[in-house]
Amino acid sequence: MDLRFLEVLGWFRAFSDMYLRGLCLSLESLTFLGHASWRVLYLCTSVPAAVHSICLLFFALESPRWLYLQGRNQEAIEVLKIISPETRAYLESVSSRLPRQQHLEQAPRYTIKDLFIRTWAFKRIIVVMIIMFGLGMSYYGVPLAVRDIKLNIYLSEALNAMVELPSFVITPILLESFTRRSSVLVNALVGGASGVLCCFLSLFGRTKIAFALELVSFLCARIGFNLMAVYIVELFPTCVRNCAMTMLRQALVVGGACCPIIASIGRHVPSLSFAVFGFAMSGFGLFVLLLPETKGSSLCDTMEAQELRDKALKISPSF
């Protein structure tokens, strides 16, 4: 997968995330300047979210690969015309050579069950979920525990929202320059080490340096999510890719659900929660060594094609 894939299919996602980061910054400013009530905050979060959802309805495009697998060839061609940099006359001729709906109806249908009944897919999705669980703990927990660092809470939260913006620049560079496994592994180790150092420096009163390391740890958690979102696209074929992405996000949310309990540790032992989040990110990040390297490999559409490709690349049958 090259950067052109991210540029063509991910522009609206990047815009959406930047929009949400700006919303977070504006909410921090609103709370800091006006000490708004919870009703005002609910209104400020609900209305922009509704507008964002409406924009998705009109501007987000369906995946051409998925449309093709569903036999909706004409719709797939129309999407390709929209995202093409210029008019592609050959797309019309391609449409006539695509298999018709009745031929595709004879092909097997895949569901989320296929992720669990095939050994290699089950092991991959479990490893991915373990990694995302650790990233979710850090991504949601580190900003929650920032109150343990004796700094202005409003400024701290605003900077945590702002630090996500560089991740959209750093992630494509890592994807282009390094392998998938090494990028995820090094990122997890750096983020985990930053969290542990943040804990000790905060205990010794070096609050400014500790806060800088907290921002690094949070940035690494965000970059790790971006890297895994691309990695999982290459690990699973089109027929179950949406299901795999759903499991990835579910693991992220479950990790986030556990972080308030860990963050509460800081009330008794200040900043200890940063060390816990750091060890979680690094420890669970080591599981990426169990996944195959996929950089430069082609995307498959079916489970059988994925198995044949992995066999051709001499990837371990277990993973």
C-alpha positions in Angstrom: 0.0 0.0 0.0 1.5 3.3 -1.0 0.8 6.9 0.0 -1.5 7.4 -3.0 -4.0 5.0 -1.4 -4.1 7.1 1.7 -4.3 10.3 -0.3 -7.2 9.1 -2.5 -9.3 7.2 0.1 -8.3 8.9 3.3 -8.6 12.6 2.6 -12.0 12.9 4.1 -11.1 10.8 7.1 -8.1 13.1 7.8 -10.3 16.1 7.4 -12.8 14.6 9.8 -10.2 13.9 12.4 -8.7 17.4 12.1 -12.2 18.8 12.5 -12.7 16.8 15.7 -9.3 18.0 17.0 -10.4 21.5 16.4 -13.6 20.8 18.2 -11.7 19.5 21.2 -9.5 22.7 21.3 -12.6 24.9 21.0 -14.3 23.1 23.9 -11.2 23.5 26.1 -11.3 27.2 25.3 -15.0 27.5 26.0 -14.6 25.8 29.4 -11.6 27.8 30.3 -12.9 31.2 29.3 -16.6 30.9 30.1 -16.8 28.1 32.7 -19.7 26.8 30.7 -22.2 24.5 32.3 -22.5 20.8 31.3 -25.6 21.7 29.2 -23.7 24.1 27.1 -20.9 21.5 26.7 -23.4 18.9 25.6 -24.9 21.2 23.0 -21.4 22.1 21.7 -20.5 18.5 21.2 -23.9 17.3 19.9 -24.5 19.9 17.2 -21.1 19.7 15.5 -21.3 15.8 15.6 -24.7 15.9 13.9 -23.3 18.2 11.2 -20.3 15.9 10.8 -22.6 12.9 10.3 -24.6 14.7 7.7 -21.4 15.6 5.8 -20.4 12.0 5.8 -23.7 11.1 4.2 -23.0 13.4 1.2 -19.2 13.3 0.9 -18.0 9.9 2.0 -17.6 7.4 -0.9 -18.1 3.7 -0.8 -15.2 1.4 -1.4 -14.9 0.4 -5.1 -13.5 -3.0 -4.2 -16.4 -3.7 -1.9 -18.9 -2.6 -4.6 -17.2 -4.8 -7.1 -17.4 -7.8 -4.8 -21.1 -7.1 -4.4 -21.6 -7.1 -8.2 -22.4 -3.4 -8.3 -20.0 -2.7 -11.1 -21.5 0.5 -12.4 -21.4 2.1 -8.9 -17.8 1.0 -8.5 -16.9 2.7 -11.9 -18.7 5.9 -10.8 -16.7 6.0 -7.6 -13.4 5.5 -9.5 -14.3 8.3 -11.8 -14.9 10.6 -8.9 -11.6 9.8 -7.1 -9.5 9.7 -10.3 -7.2 12.8 -10.8 -8.5 13.2 -14.3 -11.0 11.7 -16.7 -10.2 8.0 -17.3 -11.8 6.9 -20.6 -10.6 3.3 -20.1 -12.9 2.9 -17.1 -15.9 2.5 -19.4 -14.2 -0.4 -21.2 -13.2 -2.0 -17.8 -16.9 -2.0 -16.8 -17.8 -4.3 -19.7 -15.2 -6.9 -18.7 -16.3 -7.2 -15.0 -18.2 -10.3 -14.0 -22.0 -9.9 -13.8 -24.1 -10.1 -10.7 -25.3 -13.7 -11.4 -21.7 -14.9 -11.5 -20.8 -13.3 -8.2 -23.9 -14.8 -6.5 -22.3 -18.2 -6.9 -19.3 -17.1 -4.9 -19.2 -17.9 -1.2 -20.4 -15.2 1.2 -18.1 -14.3 4.1 -19.1 -13.0 7.5 -17.3 -12.1 10.8 -17.5 -15.8 11.6 -14.7 -16.4 9.1 -12.4 -14.5 11.3 -12.8 -17.1 14.0 -13.1 -20.4 12.2 -9.9 -20.1 10.2 -6.9 -20.5 12.4 -4.6 -18.0 10.7 -7.3 -15.3 10.7 -8.3 -16.0 14.3 -4.7 -15.7 15.5 -4.1 -12.5 13.6 -7.3 -10.8 14.9 -6.5 -11.8 18.5 -3.0 -10.3 18.2 -4.4 -7.1 16.6 -6.9 -6.8 19.4 -4.3 -7.2 22.1 -2.2 -4.5 20.6 -5.2 -2.2 20.2 -6.2 -2.9 23.8 -2.9 -1.5 25.0 -3.1 1.5 22.7 -6.6 2.2 23.8 -5.6 2.3 27.4 -2.9 4.8 26.7 -4.9 6.8 24.1 -7.8 7.4 26.4 -6.0 7.1 29.8 -3.0 9.4 29.4 -5.1 12.6 28.9 -7.4 11.5 31.7 -4.4 11.1 34.1 -2.8 14.4 33.1 -4.4 16.0 36.2 -1.7 14.3 38.3 0.8 16.6 36.7 0.6 19.9 38.5 -0.1 22.1 35.5 -3.1 24.1 34.3 -5.7 21.5 33.5 -7.3 23.5 30.7 -4.0 24.2 29.0 -2.9 20.6 29.4 -6.1 19.2 27.8 -5.9 21.7 24.9 -2.2 20.7 24.2 -3.2 17.1 24.3 -5.8 17.7 21.6 -3.4 19.8 19.5 -0.6 17.2 19.7 -2.7 14.8 17.6 -2.3 17.0 14.5 1.4 16.0 13.8 0.4 12.3 13.8 -1.2 12.8 10.4 2.1 14.0 9.0 4.3 11.4 10.9 2.2 8.4 10.0 2.6 8.5 6.2 6.3 9.1 6.6 6.6 6.0 8.8 4.5 3.9 6.4 6.6 5.0 3.4 10.1 4.7 5.1 9.8 1.7 7.4 8.2 -1.8 7.6 4.9 -2.2 9.3 6.1 -4.3 12.2 9.1 -2.1 13.0 7.0 1.0 12.9 4.4 -0.3 15.3 7.1 -1.9 17.6 9.4 1.2 17.9 6.4 3.5 18.2 5.0 1.4 21.1 8.4 1.2 22.8 9.0 4.9 22.6 5.5 5.7 23.8 5.7 3.3 26.7 9.2 4.5 27.8 7.9 8.1 27.7 5.0 7.1 30.0 7.3 5.4 32.5 9.7 8.4 32.5 6.8 10.8 32.9 5.9 8.9 36.1 9.3 9.2 37.7 10.0 12.7 36.7 6.6 13.9 38.0 7.4 12.3 41.3 10.6 14.2 41.5 8.9 17.5 40.7 10.1 17.9 37.1 6.6 18.7 36.0 7.4 20.5 32.7 9.6 17.7 31.4 7.1 15.2 32.7 4.3 16.9 30.8 6.4 17.0 27.6 6.9 13.2 27.9 3.2 12.8 28.5 2.5 14.5 25.2 5.0 12.2 23.5 3.3 9.1 25.0 -0.1 10.4 23.9 1.2 11.2 20.4 2.7 7.6 20.1 -0.7 6.2 21.1 -2.4 8.1 18.3 0.3 7.2 15.7 0.0 3.5 16.8 -3.7 3.6 16.1 -3.0 5.1 12.6 -0.4 2.5 11.8 -2.6 -0.4 12.9 -5.5 0.9 10.9 -3.4 0.6 7.8 -1.7 -2.6 8.9 -5.1 -4.4 9.4 -6.1 -3.5 5.8 -3.1 -5.5 4.5 -3.6 -8.4 6.9 -7.1 -9.3 5.9 -8.9 -9.6 2.5 -11.7 -7.3 1.4 -14.5 -9.8 2.2 -13.8 -9.6 6.0 -11.9 -6.3 6.2 -14.8 -4.3 7.6 -15.3 -7.0 10.2 -11.6 -6.9 11.2 -11.7 -3.1 11.4 -14.7 -3.4 13.7 -12.9 -5.7 16.0 -9.9 -3.4 16.0 -12.0 -0.4 17.1 -13.9 -2.5 19.6 -10.6 -3.5 21.3 -9.5 0.2 21.3 -12.8 1.1 23.1 -12.5 -1.7 25.6 -9.0 -0.5 26.5 -10.4 3.0 26.9 -13.1 1.6 29.2 -10.5 0.2 31.5 -8.4 3.4 31.8 -10.6 5.4 34.3 -9.9 2.7 36.9 -6.2 2.9 36.3 -6.2 6.7 36.2 -7.8 6.7 39.6 -4.6 5.2 41.0 -3.0 8.6 40.7 -5.2 9.8 43.6 -3.3 7.6 45.9 0.1 7.4 44.2 0.6 10.5 42.0 1.5 9.8 38.4 1.7 6.0 38.9 -1.0 5.6 36.2 1.4 6.9 33.6 3.8 4.0 34.3 0.9 1.6 34.0 -0.2 3.0 30.7 3.4 3.0 29.5 4.0 -0.6 30.3 0.6 -1.5 28.7 1.6 0.2 25.4 5.0 -1.3 25.2 4.1 -4.8 26.6 1.1 -5.3 24.3 3.0 -3.7 21.4 5.5 -6.5 21.5 2.8 -8.8 20.2 3.3 -7.2 16.8 6.3 -9.5 16.3 3.8 -12.3 15.9 2.2 -10.7 12.8 3.6 -11.1 9.3 5.2 -8.2 7.4 2.9 -6.9 4.7 4.6 -3.8 3.3 4.5 -3.9 -0.5 2.1 -6.8 -0.7 -1.0 -6.7 -2.8 -4.5 -6.6 -1.3 -6.6 -9.7 -1.6 -10.4 -10.0 -2.0 -11.2 -13.4 -0.6 -10.0 -15.7 2.2 -8.7 -18.2 -0.3 -6.7 -15.6 -2.2 -5.2 -14.4 1.0 -4.1 -17.9 2.0 -2.6 -18.5 -1.5 -0.7 -15.1 -1.3 0.6 -15.9 2.2 1.7 -19.3 1.1 3.5 -17.8 -1.9 5.3 -15.3 0.4 6.2 -18.2 2.7 4.4 -16.7 5.6 4.0 -19.0 8.6 0.6 -20.9 8.2 -0.2 -20.1 11.8 -0.2 -16.3 11.2 
